[in-house]
């Protein structure tokens, strides 16, 4: 499958996806680590894609939604923001509500 | 001209910020000495009034596209209106330590 189609499928089949360097348990970039940690603290379920393990996605994701850096967070198919936006919401105590709303609207239990 | 200076000048020209900080955080990362690779910018400007979070960052990314395509490989940013800046007591969040991933 074309890499753009793969990305599209990932962001549409999950309410919330973070594209990050490493995994939430074993991040390999401070910005990815911090965003994933803030998201885990909300208790809302989300999916992740480790771009280091998938160089094709790492190379092409910046063109998908015209966003140059990692991490990137998608909610219901749309780019929600990068690490800074997640941290801003977290600092303002809005992250949980935003993620919960996205989760409630999203596809239930993607296979 | 250093990358830092160029980023500074572009932001001043585009947003006429009330407050601007361009912080070179390259030393916190696993990069060669003297590399200007990691930056944090804090831009407080009236120009962001009525502009959403994502679009503020998009404007800054677009403005610095050449730098991001070249030497700069991480750019952390906070873009606020003067009112938001005052509400927050003028605090700048710390960047996380590097974990080796570049």
N, CA and C atoms of all chains as a GROMACS GRO file, in nm:
protein
  639
    1UNK      N    1   0.085  -0.120   0.000
    1UNK     CA    2   0.000   0.000   0.000
    1UNK      C    3   0.088   0.125   0.000
    2UNK      N    4   0.048   0.224  -0.071
    2UNK     CA    5   0.117   0.353  -0.074
    2UNK      C    6   0.128   0.409   0.067
    3UNK      N    7   0.240   0.475   0.096
    3UNK     CA    8   0.263   0.520   0.233
    3UNK      C    9   0.160   0.623   0.277
    4UNK      N   10   0.116   0.708   0.186
    4UNK     CA   11   0.014   0.807   0.223
    4UNK      C   12  -0.119   0.739   0.256
    5UNK      N   13  -0.150   0.633   0.183
    5UNK     CA   14  -0.272   0.556   0.213
    5UNK      C   15  -0.260   0.487   0.348
    6UNK      N   16  -0.140   0.440   0.377
    6UNK     CA   17  -0.118   0.376   0.508
    6UNK      C   18  -0.141   0.475   0.620
    7UNK      N   19  -0.086   0.596   0.605
    7UNK     CA   20  -0.104   0.698   0.708
    7UNK      C   21  -0.253   0.733   0.721
    8UNK      N   22  -0.316   0.751   0.605
    8UNK     CA   23  -0.459   0.787   0.608
    8UNK      C   24  -0.540   0.681   0.684
    9UNK      N   25  -0.508   0.556   0.656
    9UNK     CA   26  -0.581   0.448   0.724
    9UNK      C   27  -0.556   0.453   0.874
   10UNK      N   28  -0.432   0.479   0.912
   10UNK     CA   29  -0.400   0.485   1.056
   10UNK      C   30  -0.476   0.598   1.126
   11UNK      N   31  -0.478   0.715   1.066
   11UNK     CA   32  -0.540   0.828   1.136
   11UNK      C   33  -0.692   0.822   1.132
   12UNK      N   34  -0.745   0.750   1.032
   12UNK     CA   35  -0.891   0.741   1.025
   12UNK      C   36  -0.946   0.625   1.107
   13UNK      N   37  -0.864   0.525   1.130
   13UNK     CA   38  -0.913   0.408   1.204
   13UNK      C   39  -0.894   0.419   1.354
   14UNK      N   40  -0.830   0.526   1.398
   14UNK     CA   41  -0.811   0.546   1.541
   14UNK      C   42  -0.856   0.686   1.579
   15UNK      N   43  -0.923   0.696   1.692
   15UNK     CA   44  -0.969   0.827   1.736
   15UNK      C   45  -0.850   0.920   1.760
   16UNK      N   46  -0.746   0.864   1.823
   16UNK     CA   47  -0.630   0.945   1.859
   16UNK      C   48  -0.502   0.866   1.827
   17UNK      N   49  -0.415   0.925   1.750
   17UNK     CA   50  -0.286   0.861   1.719
   17UNK      C   51  -0.174   0.962   1.741
   18UNK      N   52  -0.068   0.916   1.805
   18UNK     CA   53   0.054   0.998   1.811
   18UNK      C   54   0.163   0.931   1.729
   19UNK      N   55   0.222   1.008   1.639
   19UNK     CA   56   0.342   0.963   1.566
   19UNK      C   57   0.461   1.017   1.643
   20UNK      N   58   0.542   0.927   1.693
   20UNK     CA   59   0.648   0.968   1.785
   20UNK      C   60   0.777   0.894   1.758
   21UNK      N   61   0.885   0.948   1.814
   21UNK     CA   62   1.013   0.878   1.807
   21UNK      C   63   1.022   0.787   1.929
   22UNK      N   64   1.016   0.657   1.903
   22UNK     CA   65   1.013   0.560   2.012
   22UNK      C   66   0.869   0.524   2.046
   23UNK      N   67   0.851   0.466   2.164
   23UNK     CA   68   0.717   0.426   2.208
   23UNK      C   69   0.686   0.501   2.338
   24UNK      N   70   0.557   0.505   2.377
   24UNK     CA   71   0.526   0.575   2.504
   24UNK      C   72   0.607   0.517   2.621
   25UNK      N   73   0.631   0.386   2.620
   25UNK     CA   74   0.707   0.324   2.728
   25UNK      C   75   0.858   0.347   2.713
   26UNK      N   76   0.904   0.355   2.588
   26UNK     CA   77   1.047   0.371   2.564
   26UNK      C   78   1.070   0.477   2.456
   27UNK      N   79   1.044   0.602   2.491
   27UNK     CA   80   1.060   0.710   2.392
   27UNK      C   81   1.207   0.737   2.366
   28UNK      N   82   1.238   0.786   2.248
   28UNK     CA   83   1.378   0.817   2.221
   28UNK      C   84   1.397   0.963   2.183
   29UNK      N   85   1.300   1.045   2.216
   29UNK     CA   86   1.315   1.189   2.197
   29UNK      C   87   1.240   1.257   2.311
   30UNK      N   88   1.299   1.362   2.367
   30UNK     CA   89   1.238   1.428   2.482
   30UNK      C   90   1.101   1.486   2.454
   31UNK      N   91   1.083   1.538   2.332
   31UNK     CA   92   0.954   1.599   2.299
   31UNK      C   93   0.845   1.494   2.282
   32UNK      N   94   0.883   1.382   2.218
   32UNK     CA   95   0.789   1.272   2.205
   32UNK      C   96   0.754   1.216   2.342
   33UNK      N   97   0.856   1.203   2.426
   33UNK     CA   98   0.838   1.146   2.560
   33UNK      C   99   0.738   1.229   2.639
   34UNK      N  100   0.758   1.359   2.632
   34UNK     CA  101   0.676   1.448   2.712
   34UNK      C  102   0.529   1.448   2.665
   35UNK      N  103   0.509   1.451   2.535
   35UNK     CA  104   0.373   1.451   2.482
   35UNK      C  105   0.303   1.319   2.517
   36UNK      N  106   0.373   1.207   2.495
   36UNK     CA  107   0.312   1.076   2.523
   36UNK      C  108   0.280   1.063   2.672
   37UNK      N  109   0.369   1.113   2.756
   37UNK     CA  110   0.347   1.107   2.901
   37UNK      C  111   0.222   1.186   2.940
   38UNK      N  112   0.209   1.305   2.885
   38UNK     CA  113   0.092   1.388   2.915
   38UNK      C  114  -0.035   1.318   2.868
   39UNK      N  115  -0.029   1.255   2.752
   39UNK     CA  116  -0.147   1.186   2.698
   39UNK      C  117  -0.181   1.064   2.783
   40UNK      N  118  -0.079   0.993   2.829
   40UNK     CA  119  -0.106   0.874   2.914
   40UNK      C  120  -0.171   0.916   3.044
   41UNK      N  121  -0.130   1.030   3.095
   41UNK     CA  122  -0.185   1.075   3.223
   41UNK      C  123  -0.334   1.103   3.218
   42UNK      N  124  -0.386   1.130   3.099
   42UNK     CA  125  -0.530   1.158   3.088
   42UNK      C  126  -0.612   1.030   3.109
   43UNK      N  127  -0.550   0.914   3.088
   43UNK     CA  128  -0.622   0.788   3.099
   43UNK      C  129  -0.706   0.755   2.976
   44UNK      N  130  -0.707   0.844   2.877
   44UNK     CA  131  -0.784   0.819   2.755
   44UNK      C  132  -0.698   0.735   2.660
   45UNK      N  133  -0.763   0.631   2.601
   45UNK     CA  134  -0.688   0.540   2.516
   45UNK      C  135  -0.643   0.609   2.387
   46UNK      N  136  -0.521   0.580   2.346
   46UNK     CA  137  -0.474   0.632   2.217
   46UNK      C  138  -0.378   0.533   2.153
   47UNK      N  139  -0.361   0.546   2.022
   47UNK     CA  140  -0.268   0.460   1.949
   47UNK      C  141  -0.138   0.537   1.926
   48UNK      N  142  -0.030   0.462   1.900
   48UNK     CA  143   0.094   0.532   1.865
   48UNK      C  144   0.161   0.463   1.747
   49UNK      N  145   0.240   0.538   1.674
   49UNK     CA  146   0.323   0.483   1.568
   49UNK      C  147   0.466   0.530   1.597
   50UNK      N  148   0.556   0.435   1.608
   50UNK     CA  149   0.697   0.466   1.629
   50UNK      C  150   0.762   0.493   1.493
   51UNK      N  151   0.790   0.618   1.465
   51UNK     CA  152   0.842   0.652   1.331
   51UNK      C  153   0.986   0.607   1.311
   52UNK      N  154   1.056   0.583   1.420
   52UNK     CA  155   1.193   0.533   1.405
   52UNK      C  156   1.191   0.390   1.350
   53UNK      N  157   1.087   0.316   1.387
   53UNK     CA  158   1.075   0.178   1.337
   53UNK      C  159   1.014   0.174   1.198
   54UNK      N  160   0.968   0.285   1.147
   54UNK     CA  161   0.904   0.289   1.016
   54UNK      C  162   0.956   0.410   0.937
   55UNK      N  163   1.077   0.397   0.882
   55UNK     CA  164   1.143   0.511   0.817
   55UNK      C  165   1.060   0.572   0.703
   56UNK      N  166   0.981   0.488   0.638
   56UNK     CA  167   0.900   0.539   0.528
   56UNK      C  168   0.797   0.640   0.580
   57UNK      N  169   0.738   0.608   0.693
   57UNK     CA  170   0.642   0.702   0.753
   57UNK      C  171   0.714   0.825   0.805
   58UNK      N  172   0.828   0.803   0.868
   58UNK     CA  173   0.905   0.917   0.920
   58UNK      C  174   0.936   1.016   0.808
   59UNK      N  175   0.970   0.964   0.692
   59UNK     CA  176   1.009   1.049   0.582
   59UNK      C  177   0.891   1.120   0.519
   60UNK      N  178   0.776   1.056   0.517
   60UNK     CA  179   0.662   1.110   0.442
   60UNK      C  180   0.556   1.180   0.526
   61UNK      N  181   0.553   1.153   0.656
   61UNK     CA  182   0.449   1.214   0.738
   61UNK      C  183   0.450   1.367   0.734
   62UNK      N  184   0.568   1.431   0.733
   62UNK     CA  185   0.566   1.579   0.727
   62UNK      C  186   0.487   1.634   0.608
   63UNK      N  187   0.478   1.558   0.499
   63UNK     CA  188   0.400   1.605   0.384
   63UNK      C  189   0.252   1.573   0.394
   64UNK      N  190   0.218   1.481   0.483
   64UNK     CA  191   0.079   1.435   0.489
   64UNK      C  192  -0.015   1.548   0.527
   65UNK      N  193   0.020   1.619   0.636
   65UNK     CA  194  -0.065   1.731   0.678
   65UNK      C  195   0.017   1.859   0.684
   66UNK      N  196   0.128   1.859   0.609
   66UNK     CA  197   0.212   1.978   0.601
   66UNK      C  198   0.256   2.025   0.740
   67UNK      N  199   0.314   1.934   0.815
   67UNK     CA  200   0.364   1.966   0.949
   67UNK      C  201   0.504   1.910   0.959
   68UNK      N  202   0.603   1.996   0.987
   68UNK     CA  203   0.742   1.954   0.964
   68UNK      C  204   0.807   1.869   1.073
   69UNK      N  205   0.748   1.865   1.192
   69UNK     CA  206   0.824   1.806   1.303
   69UNK      C  207   0.747   1.691   1.371
   70UNK      N  208   0.818   1.618   1.456
   70UNK     CA  209   0.760   1.513   1.541
   70UNK      C  210   0.769   1.557   1.686
   71UNK      N  211   0.680   1.513   1.771
   71UNK     CA  212   0.566   1.424   1.742
   71UNK      C  213   0.453   1.497   1.668
   72UNK      N  214   0.363   1.419   1.609
   72UNK     CA  215   0.241   1.472   1.549
   72UNK      C  216   0.123   1.394   1.608
   73UNK      N  217   0.020   1.466   1.644
   73UNK     CA  218  -0.097   1.402   1.706
   73UNK      C  219  -0.219   1.426   1.618
   74UNK      N  220  -0.287   1.316   1.584
   74UNK     CA  221  -0.406   1.323   1.499
   74UNK      C  222  -0.527   1.282   1.581
   75UNK      N  223  -0.637   1.354   1.561
   75UNK     CA  224  -0.762   1.316   1.624
   75UNK      C  225  -0.868   1.304   1.515
   76UNK      N  226  -0.922   1.185   1.504
   76UNK     CA  227  -1.025   1.155   1.404
   76UNK      C  228  -0.989   1.205   1.265
   77UNK      N  229  -0.870   1.166   1.223
   77UNK     CA  230  -0.828   1.191   1.086
   77UNK      C  231  -0.766   1.327   1.062
   78UNK      N  232  -0.774   1.416   1.159
   78UNK     CA  233  -0.722   1.552   1.140
   78UNK      C  234  -0.598   1.573   1.226
   79UNK      N  235  -0.501   1.645   1.171
   79UNK     CA  236  -0.388   1.686   1.253
   79UNK      C  237  -0.438   1.775   1.366
   80UNK      N  238  -0.406   1.736   1.487
   80UNK     CA  239  -0.446   1.820   1.602
   80UNK      C  240  -0.331   1.914   1.639
   81UNK      N  241  -0.210   1.864   1.628
   81UNK     CA  242  -0.096   1.950   1.657
   81UNK      C  243   0.029   1.870   1.684
   82UNK      N  244   0.134   1.941   1.720
   82UNK     CA  245   0.258   1.878   1.757
   82UNK      C  246   0.272   1.877   1.909
   83UNK      N  247   0.391   1.851   1.954
   83UNK     CA  248   0.416   1.840   2.098
   83UNK      C  249   0.383   1.967   2.176
   84UNK      N  250   0.411   2.081   2.114
   84UNK     CA  251   0.386   2.207   2.186
   84UNK      C  252   0.238   2.227   2.216
   85UNK      N  253   0.153   2.190   2.120
   85UNK     CA  254   0.009   2.210   2.140
   85UNK      C  255  -0.043   2.115   2.248
   86UNK      N  256   0.005   1.992   2.246
   86UNK     CA  257  -0.033   1.897   2.350
   86UNK      C  258   0.008   1.951   2.488
   87UNK      N  259   0.130   2.003   2.496
   87UNK     CA  260   0.178   2.052   2.626
   87UNK      C  261   0.104   2.178   2.671
   88UNK      N  262   0.066   2.260   2.576
   88UNK     CA  263  -0.011   2.379   2.611
   88UNK      C  264  -0.146   2.340   2.672
   89UNK      N  265  -0.211   2.243   2.609
   89UNK     CA  266  -0.341   2.198   2.662
   89UNK      C  267  -0.324   2.130   2.798
   90UNK      N  268  -0.216   2.055   2.808
   90UNK     CA  269  -0.189   1.985   2.934
   90UNK      C  270  -0.169   2.087   3.046
   91UNK      N  271  -0.090   2.188   3.019
   91UNK     CA  272  -0.064   2.291   3.120
   91UNK      C  273  -0.192   2.366   3.156
   92UNK      N  274  -0.282   2.377   3.060
   92UNK     CA  275  -0.409   2.448   3.085
   92UNK      C  276  -0.518   2.354   3.138
   93UNK      N  277  -0.482   2.228   3.165
   93UNK     CA  278  -0.578   2.129   3.213
   93UNK      C  279  -0.695   2.105   3.118
   94UNK      N  280  -0.668   2.115   2.989
   94UNK     CA  281  -0.774   2.092   2.890
   94UNK      C  282  -0.753   1.964   2.811
   95UNK      N  283  -0.637   1.902   2.829
   95UNK     CA  284  -0.602   1.789   2.741
   95UNK      C  285  -0.698   1.671   2.756
   96UNK      N  286  -0.733   1.639   2.881
   96UNK     CA  287  -0.818   1.523   2.905
   96UNK      C  288  -0.954   1.540   2.836
   97UNK      N  289  -1.011   1.658   2.851
   97UNK     CA  290  -1.143   1.683   2.791
   97UNK      C  291  -1.138   1.674   2.639
   98UNK      N  292  -1.033   1.732   2.582
   98UNK     CA  293  -1.020   1.731   2.436
   98UNK      C  294  -1.003   1.587   2.386
   99UNK      N  295  -0.920   1.509   2.456
   99UNK     CA  296  -0.897   1.371   2.413
   99UNK      C  297  -1.021   1.285   2.434
  100UNK      N  298  -1.090   1.308   2.546
  100UNK     CA  299  -1.211   1.229   2.574
  100UNK      C  300  -1.316   1.254   2.466
  101UNK      N  301  -1.330   1.381   2.429
  101UNK     CA  302  -1.428   1.416   2.326
  101UNK      C  303  -1.392   1.350   2.193
  102UNK      N  304  -1.264   1.353   2.159
  102UNK     CA  305  -1.220   1.290   2.033
  102UNK      C  306  -1.244   1.140   2.038
  103UNK      N  307  -1.216   1.081   2.154
  103UNK     CA  308  -1.233   0.936   2.168
  103UNK      C  309  -1.380   0.898   2.154
  104UNK      N  310  -1.468   0.977   2.218
  104UNK     CA  311  -1.612   0.947   2.213
  104UNK      C  312  -1.668   0.958   2.072
  105UNK      N  313  -1.611   1.049   1.996
  105UNK     CA  314  -1.658   1.069   1.858
  105UNK      C  315  -1.599   0.965   1.763
  106UNK      N  316  -1.488   0.906   1.802
  106UNK     CA  317  -1.406   0.827   1.711
  106UNK      C  318  -1.459   0.687   1.684
  107UNK      N  319  -1.393   0.615   1.595
  107UNK     CA  320  -1.430   0.477   1.565
  107UNK      C  321  -1.411   0.392   1.690
  108UNK      N  322  -1.511   0.315   1.723
  108UNK     CA  323  -1.503   0.235   1.845
  108UNK      C  324  -1.418   0.111   1.821
  109UNK      N  325  -1.320   0.097   1.905
  109UNK     CA  326  -1.237  -0.024   1.905
  109UNK      C  327  -1.195  -0.067   1.765
  110UNK      N  328  -1.109   0.010   1.708
  110UNK     CA  329  -1.056  -0.026   1.576
  110UNK      C  330  -0.984  -0.160   1.588
  111UNK      N  331  -0.995  -0.238   1.485
  111UNK     CA  332  -0.934  -0.372   1.491
  111UNK      C  333  -0.784  -0.362   1.475
  112UNK      N  334   2.558   3.571   0.932
  112UNK     CA  335   2.454   3.583   1.036
  112UNK      C  336   2.424   3.446   1.095
  113UNK      N  337   2.409   3.439   1.226
  113UNK     CA  338   2.379   3.310   1.286
  113UNK      C  339   2.233   3.272   1.256
  114UNK      N  340   2.206   3.143   1.267
  114UNK     CA  341   2.069   3.095   1.247
  114UNK      C  342   1.976   3.162   1.348
  115UNK      N  343   2.026   3.174   1.469
  115UNK     CA  344   1.945   3.234   1.575
  115UNK      C  345   1.904   3.377   1.538
  116UNK      N  346   2.001   3.452   1.488
  116UNK     CA  347   1.973   3.590   1.448
  116UNK      C  348   1.872   3.596   1.333
  117UNK      N  349   1.887   3.503   1.240
  117UNK     CA  350   1.797   3.502   1.124
  117UNK      C  351   1.653   3.470   1.169
  118UNK      N  352   1.642   3.372   1.259
  118UNK     CA  353   1.509   3.338   1.311
  118UNK      C  354   1.448   3.460   1.381
  119UNK      N  355   1.530   3.524   1.462
  119UNK     CA  356   1.486   3.643   1.535
  119UNK      C  357   1.434   3.750   1.439
  120UNK      N  358   1.515   3.781   1.337
  120UNK     CA  359   1.478   3.889   1.245
  120UNK      C  360   1.350   3.857   1.168
  121UNK      N  361   1.338   3.732   1.125
  121UNK     CA  362   1.217   3.694   1.050
  121UNK      C  363   1.092   3.708   1.136
  122UNK      N  364   1.102   3.666   1.262
  122UNK     CA  365   0.986   3.673   1.351
  122UNK      C  366   0.948   3.819   1.380
  123UNK      N  367   1.048   3.902   1.397
  123UNK     CA  368   1.022   4.045   1.423
  123UNK      C  369   0.950   4.106   1.303
  124UNK      N  370   1.001   4.073   1.186
  124UNK     CA  371   0.943   4.132   1.066
  124UNK      C  372   0.800   4.084   1.044
  125UNK      N  373   0.774   3.956   1.070
  125UNK     CA  374   0.643   3.900   1.039
  125UNK      C  375   0.537   3.937   1.143
  126UNK      N  376   0.574   3.943   1.270
  126UNK     CA  377   0.471   3.954   1.374
  126UNK      C  378   0.482   4.079   1.461
  127UNK      N  379   0.586   4.157   1.444
  127UNK     CA  380   0.608   4.272   1.534
  127UNK      C  381   0.576   4.237   1.679
  128UNK      N  382   0.644   4.137   1.732
  128UNK     CA  383   0.605   4.088   1.865
  128UNK      C  384   0.630   4.188   1.977
  129UNK      N  385   0.543   4.182   2.075
  129UNK     CA  386   0.560   4.263   2.195
  129UNK      C  387   0.673   4.204   2.279
  130UNK      N  388   0.685   4.073   2.269
  130UNK     CA  389   0.792   4.004   2.340
  130UNK      C  390   0.839   3.888   2.252
  131UNK      N  391   0.969   3.869   2.245
  131UNK     CA  392   1.023   3.762   2.160
  131UNK      C  393   1.148   3.703   2.225
  132UNK      N  394   1.148   3.572   2.235
  132UNK     CA  395   1.270   3.506   2.280
  132UNK      C  396   1.304   3.396   2.180
  133UNK      N  397   1.427   3.394   2.136
  133UNK     CA  398   1.475   3.286   2.050
  133UNK      C  399   1.589   3.220   2.126
  134UNK      N  400   1.564   3.099   2.171
  134UNK     CA  401   1.660   3.032   2.259
  134UNK      C  402   1.724   2.917   2.184
  135UNK      N  403   1.855   2.920   2.176
  135UNK     CA  404   1.929   2.811   2.112
  135UNK      C  405   1.952   2.702   2.216
  136UNK      N  406   1.884   2.589   2.197
  136UNK     CA  407   1.895   2.479   2.294
  136UNK      C  408   1.979   2.365   2.240
  137UNK      N  409   2.057   2.394   2.138
  137UNK     CA  410   2.136   2.288   2.074
  137UNK      C  411   2.229   2.217   2.172
  138UNK      N  412   2.280   2.294   2.268
  138UNK     CA  413   2.375   2.235   2.364
  138UNK      C  414   2.311   2.124   2.448
  139UNK      N  415   2.176   2.121   2.451
  139UNK     CA  416   2.109   2.017   2.530
  139UNK      C  417   2.098   1.886   2.453
  140UNK      N  418   2.150   1.884   2.330
  140UNK     CA  419   2.129   1.768   2.243
  140UNK      C  420   2.260   1.711   2.193
  141UNK      N  421   2.247   1.591   2.140
  141UNK     CA  422   2.362   1.515   2.094
  141UNK      C  423   2.399   1.559   1.952
  142UNK      N  424   2.450   1.682   1.940
  142UNK     CA  425   2.486   1.736   1.808
  142UNK      C  426   2.628   1.793   1.816
  143UNK      N  427   2.694   1.811   1.702
  143UNK     CA  428   2.831   1.865   1.705
  143UNK      C  429   2.835   2.003   1.770
  144UNK      N  430   2.948   2.035   1.832
  144UNK     CA  431   2.963   2.164   1.895
  144UNK      C  432   2.944   2.276   1.792
  145UNK      N  433   2.870   2.377   1.830
  145UNK     CA  434   2.848   2.488   1.739
  145UNK      C  435   2.730   2.470   1.645
  146UNK      N  436   2.672   2.350   1.642
  146UNK     CA  437   2.555   2.326   1.557
  146UNK      C  438   2.438   2.409   1.610
  147UNK      N  439   2.369   2.476   1.522
  147UNK     CA  440   2.248   2.549   1.562
  147UNK      C  441   2.129   2.467   1.515
  148UNK      N  442   2.091   2.370   1.595
  148UNK     CA  443   1.996   2.269   1.548
  148UNK      C  444   1.864   2.268   1.624
  149UNK      N  445   1.867   2.309   1.751
  149UNK     CA  446   1.746   2.301   1.835
  149UNK      C  447   1.714   2.439   1.891
  150UNK      N  448   1.592   2.482   1.863
  150UNK     CA  449   1.553   2.615   1.909
  150UNK      C  450   1.418   2.613   1.978
  151UNK      N  451   1.403   2.708   2.066
  151UNK     CA  452   1.270   2.734   2.123
  151UNK      C  453   1.241   2.881   2.100
  152UNK      N  454   1.123   2.910   2.052
  152UNK     CA  455   1.086   3.050   2.035
  152UNK      C  456   0.959   3.079   2.115
  153UNK      N  457   0.959   3.194   2.176
  153UNK     CA  458   0.840   3.243   2.246
  153UNK      C  459   0.802   3.374   2.179
  154UNK      N  460   0.683   3.376   2.120
  154UNK     CA  461   0.641   3.493   2.046
  154UNK      C  462   0.510   3.544   2.107
  155UNK      N  463   0.513   3.664   2.156
  155UNK     CA  464   0.392   3.725   2.211
  155UNK      C  465   0.356   3.842   2.121
  156UNK      N  466   0.243   3.827   2.052
  156UNK     CA  467   0.210   3.930   1.952
  156UNK      C  468   0.060   3.947   1.936
  157UNK      N  469   0.019   4.069   1.914
  157UNK     CA  470  -0.122   4.099   1.884
  157UNK      C  471  -0.167   4.024   1.758
  158UNK      N  472  -0.071   4.000   1.669
  158UNK     CA  473  -0.104   3.934   1.542
  158UNK      C  474  -0.172   3.798   1.562
  159UNK      N  475  -0.159   3.740   1.680
  159UNK     CA  476  -0.218   3.607   1.703
  159UNK      C  477  -0.362   3.615   1.754
  160UNK      N  478  -0.410   3.735   1.778
  160UNK     CA  479  -0.548   3.752   1.823
  160UNK      C  480  -0.642   3.690   1.718
  161UNK      N  481  -0.730   3.602   1.763
  161UNK     CA  482  -0.828   3.543   1.671
  161UNK      C  483  -0.772   3.433   1.581
  162UNK      N  484  -0.648   3.393   1.603
  162UNK     CA  485  -0.587   3.286   1.523
  162UNK      C  486  -0.576   3.162   1.614
  163UNK      N  487  -0.620   3.046   1.565
  163UNK     CA  488  -0.618   2.924   1.646
  163UNK      C  489  -0.478   2.874   1.674
  164UNK      N  490  -0.468   2.783   1.772
  164UNK     CA  491  -0.337   2.728   1.812
  164UNK      C  492  -0.258   2.672   1.694
  165UNK      N  493  -0.327   2.586   1.617
  165UNK     CA  494  -0.258   2.517   1.509
  165UNK      C  495  -0.212   2.618   1.403
  166UNK      N  496  -0.296   2.715   1.373
  166UNK     CA  497  -0.261   2.812   1.269
  166UNK      C  498  -0.149   2.905   1.311
  167UNK      N  499  -0.143   2.937   1.438
  167UNK     CA  500  -0.030   3.019   1.485
  167UNK      C  501   0.100   2.945   1.458
  168UNK      N  502   0.100   2.817   1.493
  168UNK     CA  503   0.223   2.740   1.475
  168UNK      C  504   0.253   2.718   1.327
  169UNK      N  505   0.147   2.702   1.248
  169UNK     CA  506   0.167   2.687   1.104
  169UNK      C  507   0.233   2.811   1.045
  170UNK      N  508   0.191   2.927   1.090
  170UNK     CA  509   0.249   3.051   1.038
  170UNK      C  510   0.398   3.059   1.071
  171UNK      N  511   0.432   3.019   1.193
  171UNK     CA  512   0.573   3.023   1.232
  171UNK      C  513   0.653   2.918   1.155
  172UNK      N  514   0.596   2.798   1.143
  172UNK     CA  515   0.664   2.694   1.065
  172UNK      C  516   0.687   2.739   0.921
  173UNK      N  517   0.585   2.803   0.862
  173UNK     CA  518   0.597   2.846   0.723
  173UNK      C  519   0.704   2.954   0.710
  174UNK      N  520   0.704   3.045   0.805
  174UNK     CA  521   0.802   3.154   0.802
  174UNK      C  522   0.944   3.100   0.811
  175UNK      N  523   0.961   2.993   0.888
  175UNK     CA  524   1.095   2.939   0.911
  175UNK      C  525   1.119   2.811   0.831
  176UNK      N  526   1.045   2.794   0.723
  176UNK     CA  527   1.054   2.670   0.644
  176UNK      C  528   1.197   2.644   0.595
  177UNK      N  529   1.266   2.749   0.553
  177UNK     CA  530   1.403   2.730   0.503
  177UNK      C  531   1.496   2.679   0.613
  178UNK      N  532   1.480   2.738   0.731
  178UNK     CA  533   1.564   2.696   0.844
  178UNK      C  534   1.530   2.552   0.883
  179UNK      N  535   1.401   2.519   0.883
  179UNK     CA  536   1.359   2.383   0.922
  179UNK      C  537   1.404   2.279   0.818
  180UNK      N  538   1.414   2.322   0.694
  180UNK     CA  539   1.460   2.229   0.590
  180UNK      C  540   1.612   2.216   0.594
  181UNK      N  541   1.676   2.311   0.661
  181UNK     CA  542   1.822   2.310   0.666
  181UNK      C  543   1.876   2.272   0.802
  182UNK      N  544   1.940   2.367   0.871
  182UNK     CA  545   2.014   2.334   0.993
  182UNK      C  546   1.926   2.300   1.114
  183UNK      N  547   1.804   2.355   1.115
  183UNK     CA  548   1.722   2.341   1.236
  183UNK      C  549   1.642   2.212   1.228
  184UNK      N  550   1.661   2.123   1.323
  184UNK     CA  551   1.577   2.004   1.316
  184UNK      C  552   1.482   1.988   1.434
  185UNK      N  553   1.483   2.081   1.525
  185UNK     CA  554   1.376   2.083   1.625
  185UNK      C  555   1.344   2.227   1.660
  186UNK      N  556   1.217   2.257   1.653
  186UNK     CA  557   1.172   2.391   1.685
  186UNK      C  558   1.051   2.379   1.777
  187UNK      N  559   1.071   2.423   1.899
  187UNK     CA  560   0.961   2.423   1.994
  187UNK      C  561   0.911   2.566   2.003
  188UNK      N  562   0.780   2.582   2.012
  188UNK     CA  563   0.732   2.720   2.012
  188UNK      C  564   0.610   2.740   2.101
  189UNK      N  565   0.600   2.864   2.148
  189UNK     CA  566   0.479   2.908   2.217
  189UNK      C  567   0.441   3.040   2.154
  190UNK      N  568   0.320   3.047   2.109
  190UNK     CA  569   0.273   3.169   2.045
  190UNK      C  570   0.149   3.218   2.119
  191UNK      N  571   0.161   3.335   2.180
  191UNK     CA  572   0.051   3.387   2.259
  191UNK      C  573   0.017   3.530   2.221
  192UNK      N  574  -0.104   3.568   2.252
  192UNK     CA  575  -0.138   3.709   2.244
  192UNK      C  576  -0.088   3.774   2.373
  193UNK      N  577  -0.070   3.906   2.373
  193UNK     CA  578  -0.026   3.973   2.496
  193UNK      C  579  -0.118   3.943   2.614
  194UNK      N  580  -0.249   3.934   2.590
  194UNK     CA  581  -0.342   3.905   2.698
  194UNK      C  582  -0.318   3.766   2.756
  195UNK      N  583  -0.295   3.669   2.670
  195UNK     CA  584  -0.268   3.532   2.716
  195UNK      C  585  -0.137   3.525   2.793
  196UNK      N  586  -0.040   3.600   2.744
  196UNK     CA  587   0.091   3.603   2.809
  196UNK      C  588   0.078   3.656   2.952
  197UNK      N  589   0.000   3.761   2.970
  197UNK     CA  590  -0.016   3.818   3.103
  197UNK      C  591  -0.093   3.723   3.195
  198UNK      N  592  -0.196   3.659   3.136
  198UNK     CA  593  -0.274   3.561   3.212
  198UNK      C  594  -0.186   3.450   3.268
  199UNK      N  595  -0.082   3.416   3.192
  199UNK     CA  596   0.006   3.307   3.232
  199UNK      C  597   0.119   3.354   3.322
  200UNK      N  598   0.118   3.480   3.355
  200UNK     CA  599   0.222   3.530   3.443
  200UNK      C  600   0.358   3.533   3.377
  201UNK      N  601   0.360   3.528   3.244
  201UNK     CA  602   0.486   3.541   3.172
  201UNK      C  603   0.582   3.426   3.194
  202UNK      N  604   0.529   3.306   3.214
  202UNK     CA  605   0.620   3.193   3.238
  202UNK      C  606   0.649   3.114   3.112
  203UNK      N  607   0.773   3.072   3.098
  203UNK     CA  608   0.815   2.992   2.983
  203UNK      C  609   0.842   2.850   3.030
  204UNK      N  610   0.774   2.750   2.972
  204UNK     CA  611   0.800   2.612   3.015
  204UNK      C  612   0.939   2.562   2.975
  205UNK      N  613   0.997   2.482   3.060
  205UNK     CA  614   1.129   2.422   3.030
  205UNK      C  615   1.117   2.319   2.919
  206UNK      N  616   1.220   2.308   2.835
  206UNK     CA  617   1.223   2.201   2.736
  206UNK      C  618   1.272   2.073   2.803
  207UNK      N  619   1.230   1.958   2.748
  207UNK     CA  620   1.273   1.832   2.808
  207UNK      C  621   1.418   1.801   2.771
  208UNK      N  622   1.487   1.720   2.852
  208UNK     CA  623   1.622   1.679   2.816
  208UNK      C  624   1.620   1.588   2.694
  209UNK      N  625   1.726   1.590   2.618
  209UNK     CA  626   1.736   1.502   2.502
  209UNK      C  627   1.747   1.358   2.550
  210UNK      N  628   1.698   1.264   2.468
  210UNK     CA  629   1.708   1.124   2.506
  210UNK      C  630   1.789   1.046   2.402
  211UNK      N  631   1.862   1.116   2.319
  211UNK     CA  632   1.952   1.049   2.226
  211UNK      C  633   1.900   1.033   2.086
  212UNK      N  634   1.768   1.049   2.069
  212UNK     CA  635   1.708   1.025   1.937
  212UNK      C  636   1.731   1.138   1.837
  213UNK      N  637   1.798   1.244   1.878
  213UNK     CA  638   1.834   1.350   1.784
  213UNK      C  639   1.736   1.464   1.783
   0.00000   0.00000   0.00000
